[in-house]
């Protein structure tokens, strides 16, 4: 990927999401004991970054099936809110893409 301004090569900086220990790291900073639904959301967003993760994909990442439990959209919004707090500590953000899903945006670094 190249910088649109100067053409220099840049690579996206990604989170390190560990589903086994429920930790998220970025550079030298680490967040420990992230609750399972939020870690699943972060994992799904990080895997697809910077592409949009659709609502159905988040549903599957959290509940492991395509069934939609009662109130699932409200639950996803709550989990996204928790994920946003974590991502913002690292200088990133989670954008809502209307009627499609969410996208993780992390700072870029020069390669």
C-alpha positions in Angstrom: 0.0 0.0 0.0 1.3 3.5 -0.8 0.7 6.8 0.8 -1.6 8.9 -1.3 0.4 12.1 -0.6 4.0 11.1 -1.1 3.8 7.6 -2.6 5.9 6.1 0.2 5.3 2.5 1.0 3.1 2.1 4.1 1.8 -1.0 5.9 -1.2 -1.1 8.2 -0.4 -1.7 11.9 -2.5 -4.5 13.3 -3.6 -5.4 16.7 -2.4 -8.6 18.2 -5.6 -10.4 19.4 -5.0 -13.5 21.5 -8.3 -15.5 21.9 -6.6 -18.0 24.3 -5.5 -15.5 26.9 -8.2 -12.8 26.1 -5.5 -10.1 25.5 -5.1 -7.4 23.0 -1.7 -5.8 22.3 -0.6 -3.0 20.2 3.1 -2.1 20.2 4.3 -2.2 23.8 0.9 -1.8 25.3 -1.3 -4.7 26.3 -4.9 -5.0 27.5 -5.5 -8.1 29.6 -8.7 -9.9 30.5 -10.9 -8.6 27.6 -14.3 -10.3 28.1 -15.1 -13.0 25.5 -17.7 -11.3 23.4 -15.6 -8.2 23.0 -12.4 -10.2 22.2 -14.4 -12.0 19.5 -15.5 -8.7 18.0 -12.0 -7.4 18.0 -10.7 -10.6 16.4 -13.3 -10.4 13.6 -12.6 -6.7 13.0 -8.8 -7.1 13.1 -8.9 -10.1 10.7 -10.8 -8.1 8.1 -9.3 -4.6 8.6 -9.6 -2.3 6.9 -12.6 -3.9 5.2 -16.1 -3.8 6.6 -17.2 -6.7 8.9 -20.9 -7.3 8.2 -23.4 -7.6 11.0 -24.0 -11.3 10.1 -20.2 -12.0 10.4 -20.2 -10.3 13.9 -23.2 -12.4 14.9 -21.4 -15.5 13.9 -18.1 -14.5 15.6 -20.0 -13.9 18.9 -22.5 -16.7 19.0 -20.9 -19.2 16.6 -24.0 -19.7 14.5 -26.1 -17.9 11.9 -29.1 -17.8 14.2 -30.0 -14.4 15.5 -30.8 -14.4 19.2 -33.4 -12.0 20.6 -31.8 -8.5 20.9 -28.7 -9.5 19.0 -28.2 -6.0 17.4 -28.4 -4.3 20.7 -25.8 -6.8 22.1 -23.5 -6.1 19.1 -23.7 -2.4 19.8 -22.8 -2.9 23.4 -19.8 -5.1 22.4 -18.7 -2.6 19.8 -18.8 0.1 22.4 -16.5 -2.0 24.6 -14.2 -2.7 21.7 -14.1 1.0 20.8 -12.8 1.8 24.3 -9.9 -0.7 23.8 -9.1 0.4 20.3 -9.1 4.1 21.2 -6.4 3.4 23.8 -4.2 2.5 20.9 -5.1 5.5 18.8 -7.5 3.6 16.5 -11.2 3.7 15.9 -14.1 1.6 14.9 -16.4 3.2 12.2 -20.0 2.3 11.7 -20.7 1.7 8.0 -24.5 2.3 7.7 -26.5 -0.8 6.9 -23.4 -2.9 6.4 -21.4 -3.3 9.6 -18.3 -1.9 11.2 -14.7 -1.3 10.2 -11.5 -1.2 12.3 -9.2 1.7 11.4 -5.7 1.7 13.0 -2.9 4.3 12.5 -0.6 3.6 9.6 3.2 3.3 9.9 5.9 3.9 7.4 7.5 0.7 6.1 
